[in-house]
């Protein structure tokens, strides 16, 4: 009789444990599914902060779930790409959009958005380079005191309706400043020599590598040679470039604005410090703003 009792007890215990395990698994599965659904809905509505939180919640219920990990990483890369576009860091944006598009485990919604963004980005980069070339030409004319010719060149920017799009804000504002300097010089008789109307060449995009130090006196060259810190004259050419292209003065200027916007005094950094930060951010695949917030604050 006792054996039967113990057998019944054992069966009841097994059933109870099995029931608890099943219930727990069911609850976990339900929470995971709900989090994933919320995340996908948030992505479709472009509410990426909610999407990230939801996919992270799903991973709390399934720690090593490949699908949740894939969705989370893809969403984070897309957010980084969008941030880089806002900061006019087009190379970083391109790298992150490409990761989103090529994600093996990801949402087709984000992949399609990344494909569209890459097409737009290609046009934006070409247009930005064109505007920069026009500005550089106008700046050279300004420095040669050919102010009317400089204005005529700048008209190629002002007459292009795309120039006022958010992507080209920096170069457009520089063109406006240069035109004002030209007009001031013309008004004062055309030579501009006494009022500082000619624009400083440091605002152009033509950066020099360490192979030359134009315009320096012998004493200054000696100081450069003995300098132990980092500037554009004491570093390798590769330390002034991203993807083989020189880091422009416009990029440096924009980076300084970003530093100021997050409360970091940009004046405490040399141009080469800024270049190094831009290169580091590019290698990390993040925007300069994200890099600065992580490393400079």
C-alpha positions as CSV (number, residue, x, y, z in Angstrom):
1,X,0.0,0.0,0.0
2,X,2.8,2.4,0.9
3,X,4.5,1.7,-2.4
4,X,1.4,2.9,-4.3
5,X,1.2,6.0,-2.2
6,X,4.8,6.9,-2.9
7,X,4.3,6.2,-6.6
8,X,1.3,8.5,-6.7
9,X,3.3,11.2,-4.9
10,X,6.2,10.9,-7.3
11,X,3.9,11.2,-10.3
12,X,2.2,14.2,-8.8
13,X,5.5,15.9,-8.2
14,X,6.7,15.2,-11.7
15,X,3.5,16.6,-13.1
16,X,3.7,19.7,-11.0
17,X,7.3,20.4,-11.9
18,X,6.6,19.7,-15.6
19,X,3.6,22.1,-15.4
20,X,5.6,24.8,-13.8
21,X,8.4,24.4,-16.4
22,X,5.9,24.5,-19.2
23,X,4.1,27.5,-17.8
24,X,7.4,29.4,-17.3
25,X,8.5,28.6,-20.8
26,X,5.1,29.7,-22.2
27,X,5.4,33.0,-20.3
28,X,8.9,33.6,-21.5
29,X,7.9,32.8,-25.1
30,X,4.9,35.1,-24.9
31,X,7.0,38.0,-23.5
32,X,9.7,37.4,-26.2
33,X,7.1,37.4,-29.0
34,X,5.5,40.6,-27.7
35,X,8.8,42.4,-27.5
36,X,9.7,41.4,-31.0
37,X,6.4,42.5,-32.3
38,X,6.6,45.8,-30.6
39,X,10.1,46.3,-32.0
40,X,9.1,45.5,-35.6
41,X,6.1,47.8,-35.3
42,X,8.3,50.6,-34.0
43,X,10.7,50.2,-36.9
44,X,7.8,50.5,-39.4
45,X,6.8,53.7,-37.7
46,X,10.5,54.9,-37.6
47,X,10.4,55.0,-33.8
48,X,13.9,53.6,-33.5
49,X,14.5,54.2,-29.8
50,X,11.5,52.1,-29.0
51,X,12.6,49.5,-31.4
52,X,16.0,49.2,-29.8
53,X,14.5,48.9,-26.3
54,X,12.1,46.3,-27.5
55,X,14.8,44.1,-29.1
56,X,16.9,44.4,-26.0
57,X,13.8,43.3,-24.0
58,X,13.5,40.3,-26.3
59,X,17.1,39.4,-25.6
60,X,16.4,39.5,-21.9
61,X,14.0,36.7,-22.4
62,X,16.2,34.8,-24.9
63,X,19.7,35.8,-24.2
64,X,21.4,34.4,-27.3
65,X,18.6,34.7,-29.8
66,X,20.2,35.4,-33.2
67,X,17.1,37.0,-34.7
68,X,16.7,39.5,-31.8
69,X,20.5,40.2,-31.9
70,X,20.3,40.7,-35.7
71,X,17.4,43.1,-35.5
72,X,19.0,45.1,-32.7
73,X,22.3,45.5,-34.5
74,X,20.7,46.4,-37.7
75,X,18.6,49.1,-36.0
76,X,21.6,50.5,-34.2
77,X,23.6,50.7,-37.4
78,X,20.7,52.5,-39.1
79,X,20.4,55.0,-36.3
80,X,24.2,55.6,-36.5
81,X,23.9,56.2,-40.2
82,X,21.1,58.7,-39.8
83,X,23.0,60.5,-37.2
84,X,26.1,60.7,-39.4
85,X,24.0,62.1,-42.3
86,X,22.7,64.8,-39.9
87,X,26.3,65.6,-39.0
88,X,27.3,65.7,-42.7
89,X,29.7,62.8,-42.1
90,X,28.9,61.1,-45.3
91,X,31.6,58.4,-45.3
92,X,30.5,57.2,-41.9
93,X,26.8,57.2,-43.0
94,X,27.7,55.2,-46.1
95,X,29.5,52.6,-44.1
96,X,26.6,52.1,-41.7
97,X,23.9,52.1,-44.3
98,X,25.9,49.4,-46.1
99,X,25.9,47.3,-43.0
100,X,22.2,47.7,-42.7
101,X,21.6,46.7,-46.3
102,X,23.9,43.6,-46.1
103,X,22.6,42.4,-42.7
104,X,22.2,38.6,-42.9
105,X,19.6,38.6,-40.1
106,X,17.6,41.8,-40.3
107,X,14.4,43.5,-41.2
108,X,13.6,44.0,-44.9
109,X,12.1,47.4,-43.9
110,X,15.4,48.7,-42.7
111,X,17.3,47.1,-45.6
112,X,15.1,48.8,-48.1
113,X,15.4,52.2,-46.3
114,X,19.2,51.8,-46.3
115,X,19.2,51.0,-50.1
116,X,17.2,54.2,-50.7
117,X,19.4,56.2,-48.4
118,X,22.6,55.0,-50.2
119,X,21.2,56.2,-53.5
120,X,20.4,59.6,-52.1
121,X,23.8,59.7,-50.4
122,X,25.6,59.0,-53.6
123,X,23.9,62.1,-55.2
124,X,24.6,64.2,-52.1
125,X,28.3,63.4,-52.0
126,X,28.7,64.2,-55.7
127,X,26.9,67.5,-55.3
128,X,28.8,68.4,-52.1
129,X,32.1,67.8,-53.9
130,X,30.9,69.9,-56.8
131,X,29.9,72.8,-54.5
132,X,33.3,72.5,-52.7
133,X,35.2,72.7,-55.9
134,X,33.2,75.8,-56.9
135,X,33.9,77.4,-53.5
136,X,37.6,76.6,-53.7
137,X,37.8,78.3,-57.2
138,X,35.9,81.3,-55.9
139,X,38.2,81.5,-52.9
140,X,41.3,81.5,-55.1
141,X,39.8,84.3,-57.1
142,X,39.1,86.3,-53.9
143,X,42.6,85.9,-52.8
144,X,43.8,87.1,-56.2
145,X,41.6,90.1,-55.7
146,X,39.3,89.1,-58.6
147,X,36.2,89.8,-56.6
148,X,33.7,90.1,-59.4
149,X,35.0,86.9,-61.0
150,X,34.7,85.2,-57.5
151,X,31.1,86.3,-57.2
152,X,30.3,85.0,-60.7
153,X,31.8,81.7,-59.7
154,X,29.8,81.6,-56.5
155,X,26.6,82.1,-58.5
156,X,27.0,78.5,-59.6
157,X,26.2,77.6,-56.0
158,X,23.5,80.2,-55.4
159,X,21.6,79.4,-58.6
160,X,21.4,75.7,-57.8
161,X,18.2,75.2,-55.8
162,X,19.8,72.1,-54.1
163,X,22.4,74.2,-52.4
164,X,19.9,75.2,-49.7
165,X,19.2,71.7,-48.7
166,X,20.3,70.7,-45.2
167,X,23.1,68.5,-46.5
168,X,25.0,71.5,-47.9
169,X,24.4,74.0,-45.1
170,X,28.1,74.5,-44.2
171,X,29.4,75.1,-47.8
172,X,26.4,77.3,-48.5
173,X,27.1,79.5,-45.5
174,X,30.7,79.8,-46.4
175,X,29.8,80.8,-49.9
176,X,27.5,83.6,-48.5
177,X,30.4,84.8,-46.3
178,X,32.8,84.9,-49.2
179,X,30.3,86.8,-51.4
180,X,29.9,89.3,-48.6
181,X,33.7,89.7,-48.4
182,X,33.8,90.2,-52.2
183,X,31.1,92.8,-52.1
184,X,32.8,94.7,-49.4
185,X,36.1,94.8,-51.3
186,X,34.3,95.9,-54.5
187,X,32.5,98.7,-52.6
188,X,35.8,99.9,-51.2
189,X,37.4,100.3,-54.6
190,X,38.2,96.8,-55.6
191,X,41.6,96.1,-54.2
192,X,40.5,95.1,-50.7
193,X,44.1,95.4,-49.3
194,X,43.3,97.7,-46.4
195,X,40.2,96.2,-44.9
196,X,41.0,92.5,-44.6
197,X,38.2,91.6,-47.1
198,X,40.2,88.8,-48.7
199,X,39.2,85.5,-47.0
200,X,41.8,83.4,-45.2
201,X,42.8,80.4,-47.1
202,X,42.4,78.2,-44.0
203,X,38.7,78.2,-44.8
204,X,39.3,76.3,-48.0
205,X,39.5,72.5,-48.3
206,X,43.2,72.4,-49.5
207,X,45.1,70.8,-46.6
208,X,48.8,70.1,-46.9
209,X,50.6,67.0,-45.7
210,X,53.7,66.9,-43.6
211,X,55.8,66.7,-46.7
212,X,55.9,70.5,-47.1
213,X,55.7,73.6,-44.9
214,X,55.0,76.4,-47.3
215,X,55.3,80.0,-46.2
216,X,57.3,79.3,-43.0
217,X,60.5,81.1,-42.1
218,X,63.7,79.2,-41.3
219,X,63.0,79.7,-37.6
220,X,59.5,78.4,-37.9
221,X,60.7,75.4,-39.9
222,X,63.2,74.7,-37.1
223,X,60.4,74.9,-34.5
224,X,58.3,72.5,-36.5
225,X,61.2,70.1,-36.7
226,X,61.8,70.2,-33.0
227,X,58.1,70.1,-32.0
228,X,57.3,66.9,-30.2
229,X,53.5,67.1,-30.4
230,X,51.1,66.5,-33.3
231,X,50.1,68.9,-36.0
232,X,49.8,68.8,-39.8
233,X,53.5,69.2,-40.2
234,X,54.7,66.5,-37.9
235,X,52.4,63.6,-38.9
236,X,52.3,61.2,-41.8
237,X,50.1,61.9,-44.7
238,X,47.9,59.0,-43.8
239,X,47.1,60.7,-40.5
240,X,45.5,63.6,-42.5
241,X,43.3,61.5,-44.7
242,X,40.2,59.3,-44.7
243,X,39.9,56.7,-47.4
244,X,42.9,58.3,-49.2
245,X,41.1,61.8,-49.3
246,X,42.5,64.7,-47.3
247,X,40.4,65.8,-44.4
248,X,39.1,69.2,-45.5
249,X,39.0,72.5,-43.6
250,X,35.2,72.2,-43.9
251,X,35.2,68.9,-42.1
252,X,37.4,70.3,-39.4
253,X,35.1,73.3,-39.0
254,X,32.0,71.1,-38.8
255,X,33.7,68.9,-36.2
256,X,34.5,72.0,-34.1
257,X,30.8,73.0,-34.3
258,X,29.9,69.5,-33.1
259,X,32.2,69.7,-30.2
260,X,30.8,73.1,-29.2
261,X,27.2,71.7,-29.5
262,X,28.0,69.0,-26.9
263,X,29.7,71.4,-24.5
264,X,33.3,70.6,-25.4
265,X,35.6,73.7,-25.9
266,X,36.8,73.2,-29.5
267,X,39.6,75.7,-29.1
268,X,41.5,73.3,-26.9
269,X,42.1,71.1,-29.9
270,X,44.5,71.7,-32.8
271,X,43.4,70.9,-36.3
272,X,45.4,67.7,-36.2
273,X,43.7,66.7,-33.0
274,X,40.4,67.1,-34.9
275,X,41.7,65.1,-37.8
276,X,42.8,62.3,-35.5
277,X,39.3,62.3,-33.9
278,X,37.6,62.2,-37.3
279,X,39.9,59.3,-38.4
280,X,39.2,57.4,-35.2
281,X,35.5,57.9,-35.5
282,X,35.6,56.6,-39.1
283,X,37.5,53.5,-38.1
284,X,35.0,52.8,-35.3
285,X,32.2,53.2,-37.8
286,X,30.4,55.9,-35.7
287,X,29.7,59.6,-36.2
288,X,32.2,62.1,-34.9
289,X,29.5,63.4,-32.5
290,X,29.1,59.9,-31.0
291,X,32.9,59.5,-30.8
292,X,33.3,62.9,-29.1
293,X,30.6,62.2,-26.6
294,X,32.3,59.0,-25.7
295,X,35.9,60.2,-25.6
296,X,35.9,63.9,-25.0
297,X,33.3,64.5,-22.3
